[in-house]
Amino acid sequence: MSDEHSPRPTPRRKLDIEQPMSMGFARQGAVMIYALAAIVLAGTAVYMGLVEQRPVVSGWVAAPAIGAVWFGLRLFMILGSRK
């Protein structure tokens, strides 16, 4: 009854920390994470193959090498997108 005539409260202004992050920041973070993962995994595969003298087809070399290729492909896809 009296609710129809009561004024609506004004919305509170959001703080700077509450504002959504821009997609550029998220994309830049993804590029950095994928690049770091690809470099670390490639380094691990090279280290295990050359320094530890493990066979190339062993899991110690092949698994990080496959991971490095996967993260490198994802990095290429992110950098190649038009957004």
N, C-alpha and C positions, 0 to 999 in steps of 0.2 A: 504494500500500500504506500508507505512513505518511501520505499526503496526506489520508486520510479523518479522521484524528484531529487534524490541525493546526488551530489556531484561525484563523478568518477575520479579516482585518484590519478594524479599524473604519473606516467611511467618513470621509473628511476633511470638515470643516465648510467650506462655501463662504464665500468672502469676500463682503463687501457689494457689491463691484463685479461679482461673478459672478452675483448674483441677477438674474433676469429683470425687465425693466422692466414696469411696469404698463401696461395698455392705455389708461388715462387720459392718461398722458404721451405715448404715441404718437398718440392722437387729437388732443390739444392741439397737438402739433407739426405734424400734418397740416393742422389748421385754420389755423395761422399761416402755413404755406408756401402753401396755396391762396389765402388772403386776400391775402398779399403779391403773389403772382403775378397775381391778378386786378386788384389796384390798379395794379401797374406796367404791365400790358398795356393797361388802360383808359386810363391816363395817356399812354402812348405813342400810342395811337390818337387821342386827343383832341389831343395835341400835333401829330401829323402832319397832322391834318385842319384844325385852326384856325391854327396858327402857320406850318407849312410850306406851307399852302394846297394840299395834295394832294387829288385827287378821292377821294370816299368809297369808290368801287368799286376804287380802286387797291390793290395788295397792301400798300402802306405803311400804309394805314388799315384795310383790311378784315381782314388777317391778325391784327394784335394785337387788334382788336375781337372777332373770332371766338374767339381764345384767351382773352380776358377773359370772354366769355360761358361758355365751356367750364369754366374754373376757377371761375367763380361758381356754375355749376350743380353742380359737384362739391362745392363748399363748402356749398351748400344741402342736398345729399344727406347729407353728413357730419353737419351740424348737425341734420338732421331724423331721423336714425336713432335708434332707441330704446336703443341700447347705451350 
